Amino acid sequence: MFPYIGGKSSHAKWISPYIPSDISTYVEVFGGAMWLYFQSDKTPVKTNIYNDWNRHLANIFKCSIDTDHHREVLESYICDIGNEDMFNEYRDEIFTIYDGEFHMPDYPLAAKYMLCQLQTFSGNTNFRENSKIYRSPDPKHKFVSYTEKFSKDKFTTKLKQLTVENLDCRDLIHVYDDKDTFFYIDPPYYNMESYYTADAFGHDDHIELLELLKTTKARWALSYYHFDDLEKVLPRDEYLWHEQETFSTNARVSTAKRTELLIMNYRPPSLESLFE
Ligand SMILES: C[S@@+](CC[C@H](N)C(=O)[O-])C[C@H]1O[C@@H](n2cnc3c(N)ncnc32)[C@H](O)[C@@H]1O
């Protein structure tokens, strides 16, 4: 619901039809900005889970559930847009406690994080310890657009139905694994993990996650780009592989055409008629 590296804003439309219709729990294991949940007409369902290992992102979504209070606090920071001193002060405050166990919800902290995040992002990097303020030429600032979302039914209805977790992906899967659960899994892409600050999700973590997915009762859909071990652990003749041509929005990698994968352990609704 805000610009985020690896966010699925431009992919949600083609992924959404693959979400099963008969689920009672929807889980975004690597929540980020949770674009699929907000863009899909298949959600919300009975129980809706946001999770991210980055505690600041979890805090933002935890605050977002109280849409009115979060909006009021965000509005009180609009005056700091473009102020480099305040940007630096908030950035340093955030990174002092980056890996800490601070209490959630913390509304001022969420507002400061978003103010920094939305003044840093310029398409190819994420908010970091050494980020500098980026002054967008857009007539309407991203922080203002973000604040306004908390007055729009499209967002508030879904936000109010969220449960927020701040767990490692493997622990979260163990907690919510059930036959009526659907996991949407959008890990840091293989070899691109360093775009995120809060994690070091390396080769062994990717493989461990894939091995765990082979054991779940739940249905899941996994977004990835191709890498060699992927086919070995999730062979094409055992799992359903969908390949979608997309244009990368990551300026470091160029804007070349790429193939985005969606790998599933179930027969998606969009294909069901073919098997009848
Ligand atoms: C590709 S982004 C997800 C983007 C999201 N689908 C969206 O639409 O914005 C991956 C996310 O995984 C989170 N992450 C990294 N390691 C994690 C872990 N071990 N467990 C849970 N989340 C993790 C990162 O903080 C990052 O927000």
Ligand as a Chemical Component Dictionary entry (heavy atoms), coordinates in Angstrom:
data_LIG
# 
_chem_comp.id                   LIG 
_chem_comp.type                 NON-POLYMER 
_chem_comp.pdbx_formal_charge   0 
_chem_comp.three_letter_code    LIG 
# 
loop_
_chem_comp_atom.comp_id 
_chem_comp_atom.atom_id 
_chem_comp_atom.alt_atom_id 
_chem_comp_atom.type_symbol 
_chem_comp_atom.charge 
_chem_comp_atom.model_Cartn_x 
_chem_comp_atom.model_Cartn_y 
_chem_comp_atom.model_Cartn_z 
_chem_comp_atom.pdbx_ordinal 
LIG C1  C1  C 0  9.862  -8.996  -1.675 1  
LIG S1  S1  S 1  9.501  -8.168  -0.147 2  
LIG C2  C2  C 0  7.770  -8.436  -0.002 3  
LIG C3  C3  C 0  6.981  -7.454  -0.843 4  
LIG C4  C4  C 0  5.475  -7.543  -0.661 5  
LIG N1  N1  N 0  4.904  -8.717  -1.304 6  
LIG C5  C5  C 0  4.792  -6.284  -1.194 7  
LIG O1  O1  O 0  3.851  -6.364  -2.005 8  
LIG O2  O2  O -1 5.196  -5.182  -0.799 9  
LIG C6  C6  C 0  10.194 -9.281  1.048  10 
LIG C7  C7  C 0  9.953  -8.902  2.517  11 
LIG O3  O3  O 0  10.432 -9.995  3.319  12 
LIG C8  C8  C 0  10.859 -9.486  4.576  13 
LIG N2  N2  N 0  11.684 -10.533 5.202  14 
LIG C9  C9  C 0  13.000 -10.778 5.010  15 
LIG N3  N3  N 0  13.411 -11.855 5.720  16 
LIG C10 C10 C 0  12.314 -12.328 6.359  17 
LIG C11 C11 C 0  12.074 -13.462 7.212  18 
LIG N4  N4  N 0  13.066 -14.278 7.569  19 
LIG N5  N5  N 0  10.800 -13.678 7.650  20 
LIG C12 C12 C 0  9.788  -12.818 7.302  21 
LIG N6  N6  N 0  9.963  -11.731 6.518  22 
LIG C13 C13 C 0  11.204 -11.487 6.037  23 
LIG C14 C14 C 0  11.586 -8.188  4.197  24 
LIG O4  O4  O 0  11.635 -7.307  5.306  25 
LIG C15 C15 C 0  10.708 -7.672  3.038  26 
LIG O5  O5  O 0  9.765  -6.720  3.514  27 
# 
loop_
_chem_comp_bond.comp_id 
_chem_comp_bond.atom_id_1 
_chem_comp_bond.atom_id_2 
_chem_comp_bond.value_order 
_chem_comp_bond.pdbx_ordinal 
LIG C1  S1  SING 1  
LIG S1  C2  SING 2  
LIG S1  C6  SING 3  
LIG C2  C3  SING 4  
LIG C3  C4  SING 5  
LIG C4  N1  SING 6  
LIG C4  C5  SING 7  
LIG C5  O1  DOUB 8  
LIG C5  O2  SING 9  
LIG C6  C7  SING 10 
LIG C7  O3  SING 11 
LIG C7  C15 SING 12 
LIG O3  C8  SING 13 
LIG C8  N2  SING 14 
LIG C8  C14 SING 15 
LIG N2  C9  SING 16 
LIG N2  C13 SING 17 
LIG C9  N3  DOUB 18 
LIG N3  C10 SING 19 
LIG C10 C11 SING 20 
LIG C10 C13 DOUB 21 
LIG C11 N4  SING 22 
LIG C11 N5  DOUB 23 
LIG N5  C12 SING 24 
LIG C12 N6  DOUB 25 
LIG N6  C13 SING 26 
LIG C14 O4  SING 27 
LIG C14 C15 SING 28 
LIG C15 O5  SING 29 
# 
